[in-house]
């Protein structure tokens, strides 16, 4: 009887040990965008970092355009943004995002479309964990209504949320 009890304890310990794998708590894979202001002739670099002053009393909404289903609002009426963290899609090779600049009454003033072309590289941790995809950015383009240009700062998008991946340069006149 004692051998059976020890055997059952050993089996139970192994079963519990096999199912308690620590999955990564940081499974979120997002592209981080920082707003900057394009320089006019004679302006210094300090002026570039004052883009948030342009966005003062303004709001940003970001909508993800999904080809197979309705578009999703990712960020809705974010006030005075300096940076944005936007989840990266893993079902398609290109993410299309609509950035809307809104006034204090939430009326759309200007709108730009940003298209990010990327790879989707699966990361396997364990069968018990949710899947995660890392990405390599291949290109980034934008329409030029209030975003003057987009610059890829870091091509590798993974679950490190401290990296800034894209700089969105605003028109100097905005």
Backbone as a ProteinNet text record, in pm:
[ID]
protein_1_A
[PRIMARY]
XXXXXXXXXXXXXXXXXXXXXXXXXXXXXXXXXXXXXXXXXXXXXXXXXXXXXXXXXXXXXXXXXXXXXXXXXXXXXXXXXXXXXXXXXXXXXXXXXXXXXXXXXXXXXXXXXXXXXXXXXXXXXXXXXXXXXXXXXXXXXXXXXXXXXXXXXXXXXXXXXXXXXXXXXXXXXX
[TERTIARY]
82.4	0	86.8	196.5	285.1	349.8	386.8	446.2	346.3	221.9	117.2	98.4	97.8	80.8	197.8	320.8	438	433.6	390.2	379.2	277.2	163	59.4	107.7	180.7	235.6	335.6	420.2	519.3	450	348.2	274.3	205.3	141.6	73.3	171.8	289.1	392.6	438.8	459.4	500.9	392.5	266.7	156	146.3	156.8	148.9	269.9	386.5	508.8	505.5	441	437	338	238.8	136.3	152.6	258.4	275.4	391.5	408.4	512.3	480.6	580.1	560.7	563.7	449.1	442.9	488	538	582.6	466.2	487.5	382.1	373.2	479.9	484.7	464.3	342	308.6	261.4	245.5	196.8	307.1	277.1	372.4	311.7	368.6	314.6	423.8	383.1	471.8	454.9	564.8	559.8	591.2	504.3	513.4	538.4	633.8	661.6	639.2	570.8	546	663.5	704.2	809.2	763.2	824.9	788.1	897	859	956.6	1019.2	1146.7	1219.4	1199.8	1180.5	1185.8	1329.3	1361.1	1497	1534.5	1650.7	1701.3	1656.3	1573.8	1528.2	1623.8	1628.3	1720.3	1649.9	1729.1	1674.6	1575.5	1594.8	1502.8	1360.9	1349	1217.6	1148.4	1224.5	1168.7	1094.4	1145.6	1082.5	960.5	928.2	812.6	685.3	682.4	563.6	439.8	458.2	341.9	273.3	348.9	286	184.5	213.7	120.9	-6	11.4	-101.9	-176.1	-130.2	-197.7	-342.3	-433.4	-577	-629.2	-556.9	-601.6	-610.4	-678.6	-695.1	-654.9	-607.2	-571.2	-657	-712.4	-777.3	-704.7	-690.8	-625.4	-720	-741.5	-830.8	-749.4	-761.6	-693.6	-787.6	-740.1	-819.8	-790.5	-892.2	-879.4	-949.5	-878.7	-938	-1053.5	-1049.1	-1151.3	-1271	-1261.7	-1371.9	-1379	-1470.2	-1484.6	-1357.4	-1336.1	-1220.9	-1237.8	-1125	-1125.6	-1066.5	-1134.7	-1078.5	-982	-854	-751.8	-733	-726.6	-712.9	-824.8	-898.8	-1012.8	-997.8	-978.6	-974.8	-867.9	-744.7	-633.1	-589.3	-593.4	-560.4	-409.8	-366.7	-228.4	-122.6	-126.8	-33.7	110.4	203.8	346.5	393	345.6	375.6	248.8	247.3	136	192.2	127.7	164.2	47.5	74.5	-32.3	0.8	-90.6	-65.1	-42.3	49.9	83.3	4.4	-59.4	-134.6	-41.1	-88.1	-4.8	-70.1	-189.3	-259.7	-228.9	-175.2	-145.6	-5.5	47.9	184	189.8	74.4	71.8	-35.7	2.3	-94	-127.7	-255.8	-301.4	-372.6	-321.2	-374	-418.3	-533.3	-582.4	-564.9	-482.9	-460.9	-551.2	-636.7	-726.1	-686.3	-666.8	-640.7	-774.9	-812.3	-943.4	-928.5	-1027	-1025.5	-1090.2	-1108.1	-1161.2	-1306.4	-1374	-1512.1	-1517.2	-1401.4	-1384.3	-1421.8	-1415.9	-1437.7	-1305.1	-1308.4	-1186.2	-1139.3	-1016.9	-956.9	-883.1	-797.2	-718.3	-704.9	-672.2	-662	-549	-470.2	-362.6	-370.6	-329.1	-319.8	-172.1	-139.8	-4	-8.6	82.8	90.4	227.6	226.5	347.7	354.7	459.8	483.1	585.7	556.6	639.8	634.8	727	722	645.8	597.5	529.1	602	684.7	768.5	715.5	659.9	606	714.7	681.1	771.7	705.2	772.7	718.2	780.9	698.7	747.9	708	579.6	527.4	386.4	342	207.3	100.1	133.6	37.1	24.1	111.5	112.6	42.3	-9.6	-67.8	42.4	9	112.3	153.4	276.1	327.4	401.5	394.6	464.5	556.6	680	770.8	769	812.7	803.3	931.3	963.3	1069.2	1000.8	1016.5	953.4	1031.5	960.2	1021.8	1007.9	891.2	870.3	757.1	755.2	649.7	625.2	499.4	463.3	340	321.8	206.2	156.6	27.5	-23.5	25.8	13.5	81.9	-13.3	-117.2	-211	-166.7	-136.5	-78	51.2	72.3	198.6	285.4	396.6	486.7	559.5	607.7	679	682.5	715.9	734.1	873.7	945.5	1081.4	1084.9	1144.1	1160.9	1283.7	1262.3	1371.2	1427.7	1341.5	1383.3	1301.6	1365.7	1295.1	1243.3	1297.4	1260.7	1152.1	1033.3	922.6	901.9	919.1	897.6	821.5	832.3	755.4	829.7	934.1	1002.6	930.6	850.1	766.5	841.1	971.4	1047.1	1104.5	1108.9	1166.7	1068.4	1120.4	1040.1	1070.8	967.9	987.4	971.2	882.1	852.2	848.9	902.2	886	787.6	682.8	586.3	618	670	705.3	584	543.2	429.2	473.8	383.1	413.9	453.1	550	591.1	479.8	388.3	281.5	168.7	157.7	48.1	73.1
-119.9	0	126.3	118.2	233	262.9	158.7	175.7	238.5	200	255.8	403.7	439.7	579.4	663.8	613.6	686.5	700.8	594.1	598	703.9	708.4	806.8	949.6	969.1	1101.8	1142.6	1048.5	1077.2	1113.3	1037.3	1064.9	1200.1	1228.2	1356.2	1472.2	1458.9	1562.4	1586.9	1480.6	1496.1	1564.4	1528.2	1588.6	1737.5	1775	1915.6	1990.7	1931.5	1994.1	2017.3	1929.5	1942.9	2049.1	2080.4	2173.7	2313.7	2338.6	2470.8	2546.2	2531.8	2604.3	2753	2834.8	2979	3038.1	3078.7	3147.1	3291.2	3349.4	3487.6	3577	3660.3	3754.1	3869.9	3892.9	4003.4	3950.3	3908	3847.7	3952.5	4076.2	4184.1	4226.3	4223.4	4267.7	4390.8	4507.3	4634.1	4718.1	4794.4	4893.8	5023.7	5085	5210.4	5326.5	5425.8	5543	5666.1	5748.2	5873.7	5988.1	6091.9	6208.7	6304.5	6354.6	6456.5	6560.7	6674.8	6782.7	6800.4	6809.7	6832.5	6969.8	6980	7106	7197.7	7325.1	7427.4	7475.7	7547.7	7599	7687.2	7660	7740.8	7695.2	7590.9	7544.3	7438.1	7427.5	7334.2	7202.2	7102.3	6970.6	6978.2	7072.1	7084.7	7111.2	7184	7214	7085.8	6991.5	6866	6790	6791.6	6718.4	6791.3	6907.3	6981.6	6949.4	6835.7	6799	6788.3	6746.5	6733.2	6867.5	6979.3	7110.5	7133.4	7081.9	7092.4	7013.1	6902.6	6815.2	6854.3	6961.9	7009.6	7046.3	7007.1	7029.9	6958	6857.1	6775.2	6630.5	6551.1	6409.9	6327.5	6207.6	6114.5	5989.8	5944.5	5814.1	5733.7	5603.5	5515.4	5399.8	5375.6	5269.7	5171.8	5043.1	4939.2	4893.1	4894.4	4847.8	4699.7	4616.7	4471.8	4425.7	4360	4323.1	4222.7	4129.7	4025.5	4061	4169	4203.4	4353.6	4396.9	4540.1	4596.5	4724.5	4792.6	4803.2	4804.7	4810.9	4942.3	5006.9	5125.3	5077.7	5111.2	5067.7	5171.8	5297.4	5408.8	5505.8	5545.4	5632.6	5759.5	5870.9	6003.3	6012.5	5980.6	5989	6134.2	6195.8	6338.7	6365.3	6472.6	6523.2	6412.5	6332.8	6218.8	6261.3	6194.2	6206.9	6079.5	5966.8	5837	5752.2	5653.3	5558.5	5418.3	5322.7	5182.3	5111	5055.3	4996.7	4850.8	4758.5	4615.8	4590.2	4497.2	4462.3	4337.6	4341.2	4225.8	4114.5	3989.7	3877	3793.4	3830.7	3751.8	3797.9	3915.8	3967.9	4027.9	4047.7	4100.2	4252.3	4318.4	4464.3	4510.5	4600.8	4664.8	4801.2	4829.6	4960.5	5028.9	5145.9	5220.8	5358.7	5401.6	5536.6	5619.7	5723.6	5817.4	5937.7	5965.6	6081.2	6185.2	6309.1	6421.8	6489	6503.2	6556.3	6679.3	6767.4	6886.2	6855.5	6957.7	6937.6	6890	6902.3	6852.2	6717.8	6655.3	6523.8	6521.9	6637.4	6642	6615.5	6533.5	6499.7	6621.7	6667.4	6781	6730.6	6631.1	6572.4	6423.3	6351.6	6206.9	6157.4	6063.3	6003.1	5851.8	5785.7	5640.3	5602	5511.6	5459.4	5311.2	5269.4	5127.5	5074.3	4967.1	4903.2	4763.4	4737.5	4604.5	4535.6	4408.6	4339.1	4189.1	4119.9	3974	3933.6	3810.4	3755.2	3627.2	3635.7	3524.1	3464.5	3340.6	3280.4	3250.8	3269	3239.2	3129.2	3017	2903.2	2897	2901.6	2885.7	2750.3	2717.8	2593.5	2574.6	2451.7	2426.9	2481.4	2503.8	2558	2709.6	2776.1	2921.7	2972.7	3094.7	3159.8	3186.8	3182.3	3209.6	3356.4	3380.2	3515.9	3526.5	3642.2	3665.7	3786.3	3771.9	3884.8	3930.1	4052.9	4109.6	4182.6	4180.6	4263.7	4361	4488.8	4590	4600.3	4590.2	4599.9	4740.8	4802.6	4939.1	5004.8	5138	5217	5340.5	5361.5	5478	5543.6	5670.8	5744.5	5842.1	5872.4	5986.2	6108.8	6226.4	6342.2	6457.9	6429.4	6535.1	6611.5	6541.4	6608.3	6538.4	6415.5	6345.8	6371.8	6440.3	6474	6349.7	6266.2	6144.3	6048.2	5923.4	5821.1	5763.5	5747.7	5694.5	5569.5	5463.2	5340.2	5357.4	5357.3	5372.9	5237.9	5137.8	5004.8	4903.6	4826.5	4733.5	4608.9	4576.6	4454.1	4483.1	4426.5	4444.2	4312	4315.2	4196.5	4239.8	4164.5	4199	4293.8	4360.8	4464.6	4597.6	4639.9	4758.7	4889.6	4884.1	5006.5	5068.1	4994.4	5043.4	5133.2	5238.9	5320.4	5270.1	5224.2	5164.6	5265.3	5362.7	5456.8	5599.7	5691.6	5834.2	5888.4	5953.2	6020.7	6169.2	6221.5	6362.8	6440.4	6538.6	6622.5	6736.9	6785.8	6902	7021	7100.3	7214.9	7316.5	7324.2	7424.8	7382.4	7253.3	7207.5	7237.3
0	0	0	76.7	86.1	-49.7	-125	-257	-353.4	-344.8	-431.7	-400.2	-274.8	-234.4	-283.7	-269.5	-318	-470.5	-537.7	-683.4	-726.7	-660.4	-693.6	-666.6	-559.9	-529.5	-637.3	-679.7	-784.3	-915.5	-953.8	-1078.2	-1068.9	-957.6	-939	-947.4	-886.4	-889.1	-1032.1	-1108.3	-1247.8	-1330.7	-1306.9	-1382.8	-1352.5	-1228.6	-1191.5	-1246.2	-1237.3	-1287.2	-1436.5	-1512.5	-1657.9	-1704	-1625.3	-1670.7	-1612.8	-1538.2	-1479	-1543.5	-1674.1	-1746.7	-1742	-1709.5	-1704.2	-1844.8	-1893.9	-2022.9	-2002.4	-2107.8	-2099.5	-2061	-1961.5	-1921.8	-2020.4	-2094.2	-2188.1	-2329.1	-2357.2	-2485.2	-2585.4	-2541.8	-2627.1	-2723.5	-2853.2	-2954.7	-3021.6	-2991.6	-3041	-3104.5	-3205	-3263.7	-3186.9	-3148.6	-3073.6	-3166.7	-3165.7	-3252.8	-3166.5	-3207	-3137.4	-3235.7	-3189.8	-3274.2	-3265.6	-3379	-3386.8	-3487.8	-3483	-3574.5	-3678.8	-3805.3	-3912.2	-3893.9	-3927.5	-3910.6	-4030.4	-4000.4	-4104.1	-4111.1	-4213.4	-4228.3	-4109.4	-4049.7	-3939.5	-3801.8	-3792.1	-3661.2	-3607.4	-3474.9	-3410.3	-3380.3	-3339.2	-3304.4	-3188.5	-3095.1	-2982.3	-3031	-3140.9	-3196.8	-3241.3	-3290.8	-3341.7	-3232.8	-3111.5	-3002.4	-2945	-2997.6	-2947.4	-3025.1	-3094.4	-3172	-3084.2	-2961.5	-2873.5	-2849.1	-2862.9	-2848.6	-2960.4	-3078.9	-3191.2	-3161.8	-3092	-3063.8	-2936.3	-2870.1	-2749.9	-2785.2	-2700.7	-2721.5	-2845.7	-2890.7	-3002.4	-2954.3	-3030.4	-2998.7	-3119.8	-3093.1	-3199.6	-3184.4	-3295.1	-3301.3	-3406.9	-3382.9	-3478.8	-3508.3	-3636.3	-3681.5	-3764.8	-3733.4	-3811.6	-3920.7	-4043.8	-4156.9	-4173.5	-4157.4	-4169.3	-4296.1	-4388.1	-4517	-4507.4	-4413.8	-4407.3	-4319	-4242.9	-4153.9	-4135.1	-4050.1	-4024.7	-3962.3	-3984.3	-3925.7	-3774.9	-3704.9	-3559.4	-3512.5	-3418.1	-3354.4	-3246.9	-3264	-3168.8	-3059.7	-3100.8	-3006.5	-3038	-2936.3	-2958.5	-2874.5	-2942.5	-2878.3	-2769.6	-2804.1	-2709.2	-2700.4	-2581.6	-2570.7	-2565.3	-2630.9	-2626.2	-2637.5	-2742.7	-2747.8	-2775.6	-2709.9	-2741	-2809.9	-2758.5	-2817.2	-2817.7	-2905	-2912.2	-2924.5	-2861.4	-2873.6	-2941	-3060.1	-3141	-3169.4	-3133.6	-3159.9	-3308.8	-3337	-3474.2	-3511.7	-3629.6	-3677.5	-3721.2	-3709.5	-3750.9	-3859.6	-3904.4	-4005.5	-4148.3	-4164.1	-4297.2	-4298.6	-4418.7	-4430.8	-4427.8	-4432	-4427.7	-4329.7	-4241.7	-4151.5	-4209.4	-4217.7	-4264.3	-4148.8	-4111.1	-3997.3	-4043.8	-3995.7	-4024.8	-3898	-3907.8	-3797.6	-3820.7	-3723.4	-3732.7	-3629.6	-3675.3	-3587.2	-3562.2	-3434.1	-3397.5	-3309	-3319.4	-3234.4	-3099.7	-3015.8	-2880.4	-2879.5	-2993	-3002.6	-3075.6	-3092.3	-3155.5	-3303.5	-3367.4	-3512	-3580.9	-3685.2	-3757.3	-3835.3	-3804.3	-3874.2	-3997.6	-3975.9	-4084.2	-4059.1	-4166.8	-4156.7	-4247.1	-4196.7	-4274.8	-4264.9	-4371.6	-4372.7	-4366.6	-4276.4	-4262.3	-4296.6	-4385.5	-4422.7	-4383.3	-4303.5	-4255.2	-4317.8	-4396	-4451.9	-4363.5	-4327.8	-4229.4	-4249.4	-4182.8	-4177.6	-4052	-4049.7	-3932.9	-3893	-3790.8	-3749.4	-3619.7	-3624.9	-3502.5	-3400.6	-3274.1	-3163.5	-3081.4	-3069.5	-2995.3	-2857.4	-2754.9	-2618.2	-2562.9	-2575.3	-2521.1	-2576	-2587.1	-2638.3	-2544.9	-2420	-2323.4	-2331.2	-2407.8	-2412.5	-2538.1	-2529.3	-2645.8	-2747.4	-2875.7	-2976.8	-2975.1	-3016.7	-3028	-3160.1	-3221.9	-3346.9	-3330.4	-3373.4	-3385.3	-3530.2	-3555.8	-3690.3	-3726.9	-3855.2	-3911.9	-4007.5	-3984.4	-4068.4	-4199.5	-4310.4	-4442.3	-4500.1	-4477.5	-4526.8	-4449.4	-4455.6	-4391.7	-4478.3	-4515.7	-4596.7	-4536.6	-4569.3	-4519.5	-4624.5	-4616.7	-4691.8	-4617.6	-4673.1	-4613.8	-4583.2	-4507.3	-4471.4	-4347.2	-4239.3	-4122.9	-4079.7	-4125.9	-4103.7	-4225.6	-4205.5	-4315.1	-4365.8	-4271.7	-4310.2	-4192.5	-4224.6	-4121.7	-4140.3	-4028.7	-4032	-3944	-3997.9	-3920.4	-3831.6	-3701.8	-3605.7	-3563.9	-3550.3	-3508.7	-3588.7	-3675.3	-3764.8	-3694.6	-3581.1	-3511.1	-3407.5	-3429	-3334.3	-3262.4	-3130.7	-3048.9	-2923.4	-2817	-2696.7	-2602.3	-2650.8	-2573.5	-2599.8	-2505.1	-2523.7	-2498.7	-2471.1	-2444.5	-2572	-2681.4	-2806.6	-2880.8	-2941.5	-3032.4	-3173.8	-3243	-3375	-3488.5	-3470.4	-3578.1	-3524.1	-3604.6	-3577.7	-3680.4	-3630.7	-3717.5	-3715	-3825.3	-3833.9	-3883.4	-3806.2	-3841.5	-3929.3	-4011.7	-4096.3	-4007.9	-4048.8	-3968.2	-3949.5	-4043.9	-4035.8	-3943.4	-3910.3	-3825.2	-3679.7
[MASK]
++++++++++++++++++++++++++++++++++++++++++++++++++++++++++++++++++++++++++++++++++++++++++++++++++++++++++++++++++++++++++++++++++++++++++++++++++++++++++++++++++++++++++++++

